[in-house]
Amino acid sequence: MAFTVERRLQEGWEVVELQDDRSGSSVEIIPWAGAIINSWKLGMGAQPLDIIDGYSGRRDFEANVHKGFKSAKLSPFVCRLKNGEYEWEGINRSTGKFMLNKDALHGLLYDVPFTIAKDWVKEEECGVEMVYDYQGDIKGFPFPYTCIVRYTLKPDNLLTISTVIKNPVGSTSSIPMTDGWHPYFTLGGKVDDWWLKIASDQMLEYDDSLIPTGKLITNKDFPEGRLIGNTKLDNGFLLEPGASPFCVLKNPANNISIEFISAVNYPYLQLYTPDHRKSIAIENLSSAPDAFNNGMGLLPLKPGEEFSFEVGIRITNYGLRIADS
């Protein structure tokens, strides 16, 4: 059978590996570390290309997760929450696990241990589903909810990442909710030499603290696609509805291309280039940063209600050239 799922202990944590022998695609998931995708290797030879900028193991994750939040699950808020404060149902609250310049960053679930609910192998796919039940035990966010994350590897290097958020039946309150991911992608070499296209001509205007002002400004850089060059990115974009792929990243030196395919409830995209410029964060978001305060994409989750989110990521190496684009 072409598809397999392997579970093993490696470098201090459990790894779930999804593999397609036909395409040579191998995806490693770490349930213990917030259900992150930590590796996606292409090719079965001695030196496969890993397109995910991940961690070497548990010690690396514990020491460095706050330095870049690589692959982090962003829940229940994405990116930044101004001063870690918000108002919900008439009550002022303050929450956050990691603060930077007085703002809370990247939610509450980025380092929690998910439990494997099931894995599966079928003729044309394999996958794993993981669950975390948040108990409402972090100050300022006293709302229990369930987060279910599902990775499915399909033919031709297609990976779908799905999330379901549930407010329990019997809950006494609605919940402010957003969802997102923070993966870093690498295609060999430097970001400067990669080509990027985004299906958006509208960019979020940020203040000096990277909090949205509420205004949209024209994005002239990437709607038609171009080399990234020396552009420094830490920007949010409002995607064109229904555009698919809504983002394409490719390296003309090795012809590897990543396509991001529209699915469910991720209308925003955040891009960030770290100073080393060996990878780029491409973050699917259900809302703008600070949505608990500005309401841009905020999803109030009623008792007994659930929301679903999904994105598809496809790796191609068809011999694409910049001149073809």
Phi, psi and omega in degrees: 000137185291323184264139177218157172234128178236135175243130182208159172268129184205129177055038172089003178210167179276133178248133170252117182253123173260130187223138173242107183294333182290316182268345184076023181266131182223118185246128179250127181246143179241096181301318185299331186255055177073022179060038185282153163274122187250345181199144172217098185264140178246125180099145186256007184280194183290333182229071177292152177276125177259117185269000178253129173275094187246205183250152180282342180169189185298317181298319178298315179300310183298325182280334193232001184303324182283351181275346179201349181051044184299125178066010188299143169283126182257105183196137005270000173231154183253150175057250187244144171241113189302122181057013183066021187239150175197165176244133178221124181052043174081005181244128176281131183228159177223127183211167178149151175253330179227126183247139176223120182052044175078353180258145175278140184242135159064028168079203189235352187250008189293344181229019184274154180275109174282152176257135177287119178274320179191158165227164184206155175227126176234177183298324186240020177188165167214162184191176177216143178238133183231152187225141170226128177258103177284131188266001182075027188262005176262130184308132176090352174223075187272040187242100177300140174203164180248135177243122179244125181241134182227126173252133178228120178264128184237172181302158175062040173059043177251125177240127173253138179239116185242145176226137173237128177248129183236130168269120189302146170299134182094354176298147182263002185213149165286164186233133170287133188214137166222171183210151178185179180225160183225050181281149174251132182248144178222137184238015183093136181078209184250151177306325184306330186262007180264158182252135186227136173226135180232131179280070181199134170245015180232128181241144177288133173278127179251152170274188185294343179261011181063033173258130181301140176276347185101351181260152172250138179239160184287131174265110181259353190278314195236004178299327179264350180089136177195168172296142181291323179062221182266014180298129175263123185249131164205067193228151176247143184232144172264116187282152174293129182301130175079357180293132180205123359290146181268351176207139176228130176236129180213153179250109182294345181288326180238003176067017177275134182228141175244126178246133178255121191254129181296142175220264190229121162066030172236078184276353182245153179222129176249135177238140181216132176250114176293163185298330180288342173056033175259354179207170180220134175276125175239106194249115173283128184229142174277347183213174169282161171303152178061030182295335177299336180255319184267347176075005184284093181092003180297137181242101174290124184256112184283159177305132180080000183263157175222151176238147178242145179223145179201145172220148174249140179234124182240133176259129178231150173216064186274011185080030179295145178232154178304324181295339179281347192264000000 
